[in-house]
Amino acid sequence: MGLLDLITGSTGNQVAEQAENKFGISKNQIIALLIVAAPLVISYLKKKSENADEADKLNATLDKHHDGSILNNPAQALDREQEGDSILSHIFGGEKATVENQLSQNTGISMDKIGPILAMLAPVIMGYIGQQKQANNVTSGGGLGDLLGGILGGSAQEAQASNNPLSDILGSVLGGATQSSGGGLGDILGSVLGGGQQKQSQQGGLGGLLGGLFGK
């Protein structure tokens, strides 16, 4: 299962419905946030995993807490919000408030709700990584960088190759970020996942801000 399959399939939809019911935010906005937040979290983890100690800690955390079972029972996301907030604090560190502010501005989700919603999504994203770790038989921190890079690369290709209706969702939620370069979801994920500065400069908006967060 690819990352976009996770988001567009039953797991993503169930989590989005729970968040919609709890926070009063439209399901489409939640899915749009998940489309951007998932590769963002994975990209930060990939960067952290370049440090051997961080990679070993991430490997141990995935083994202990994120075996992928949450994907079969997305209702857990509601009960793991506090855990999710701790996950995000570790991943983003001092940039957490900046990330939340930028995502809030670009999705229209208010600052008082963006953090709790992201905290709901974090254990699901970590569960997906844990599932992929098992599926690819990655048993040590040393293999996590390649695993995370593969997840990101596969997601970009999946987006580029699809005419997914989620591009319309993103267009309505994120405005011009999906429209100015004409590539919809593929271009957005392409720039988020390392598509380069040309795409970011063409579309500005979301691609540009995420490029800025990554220091690209």
C-alpha positions, -999 to 999 in steps of 0.1 A, spaced: 0 0 0 14 33 -11 12 65 10 -15 79 -12 -35 47 -9 -34 51 28 -47 87 25 -73 81 -1 -84 47 12 -106 36 41 -80 45 67 -75 81 56 -113 85 52 -121 71 86 -95 93 104 -108 123 84 -144 116 94 -134 113 131 -116 146 130 -145 162 112 -169 151 139 -146 162 167 -133 195 154 -160 206 130 -135 208 101 -146 196 67 -134 161 57 -119 175 25 -97 199 45 -86 170 68 -76 149 38 -58 178 22 -39 183 54 -30 146 56 -18 147 20 7 174 29 14 164 65 23 128 58 52 135 34 63 164 56 66 142 87 84 115 67 108 140 52 117 153 87 122 117 99 144 109 69 166 139 77 168 128 114 176 92 104 209 105 88 222 106 124 229 70 135 217 75 171 184 91 159 179 63 134 184 37 161 160 55 184 134 57 156 138 20 148 132 11 185 102 34 187 87 19 156 92 -16 169 77 -8 203 48 15 195 40 15 158 34 -20 144 8 -8 119 -22 -21 138 -37 14 139 -43 12 101 -68 -16 108 -84 3 136 -82 40 128 -105 48 158 -73 46 179 -63 79 165 -88 97 187 -73 81 218 -37 87 208 -38 125 203 -15 132 233 10 106 221 8 122 186 16 157 200 47 142 216 57 126 183 54 159 165 73 178 192 102 153 187 101 153 149 97 191 143 115 203 175 117 241 175 101 243 141 68 228 153 50 262 157 63 274 124 51 242 106 17 245 122 13 281 114 22 276 77 -1 246 74 -29 266 91 -25 295 66 -25 272 36 -54 249 46 -76 274 63 -77 253 95 -74 276 125 -43 275 148 -63 263 178 -73 232 158 -43 225 135 -22 211 163 -47 187 177 -56 175 142 -20 169 133 -16 151 166 -44 127 156 -28 121 123 8 115 136 2 80 151 -14 69 118 16 82 98 40 64 122 19 33 120 22 33 82 60 37 85 60 8 109 40 -14 86 63 -6 57 93 -13 79 80 -48 86 70 -54 50 105 -44 38 122 -64 65 141 -34 79 154 -45 112 179 -18 122 182 20 121 207 18 93 180 8 68 155 35 77 169 63 55 164 42 24 130 30 35 117 65 41 133 78 9 115 50 -9 82 59 6 86 95 -5 98 86 -40 70 62 -45 44 87 -34 57 113 -58 55 88 -87 21 77 -76 8 113 -76 24 122 -109 9 91 -126 -26 96 -113 -55 118 -122 -67 116 -87 -98 136 -78 -79 147 -47 -63 173 -68 -97 190 -70 -100 188 -32 -66 204 -29 -75 230 -54 -106 241 -34 -89 239 0 -54 253 -9 -64 278 -36 -38 288 -62 -12 264 -49 -27 236 -71 -36 257 -100 -9 280 -111 14 253 -125 -14 232 -138 -1 199 -124 -25 196 -94 -16 169 -68 14 157 -87 31 190 -87 23 197 -51 36 164 -39 65 166 -64 77 198 -48 70 186 -13 89 153 -19 119 168 -36 107 179 -71 131 208 -70 130 246 -68 116 251 -104 83 237 -94 83 256 -61 90 289 -79 63 282 -105 35 274 -81 47 294 -50 21 288 -23 23 254 -7 54 241 -26 73 272 -18 65 273 19 73 236 24 105 241 4 114 269 28 107 247 58 130 220 44 156 246 36 156 238 -1 
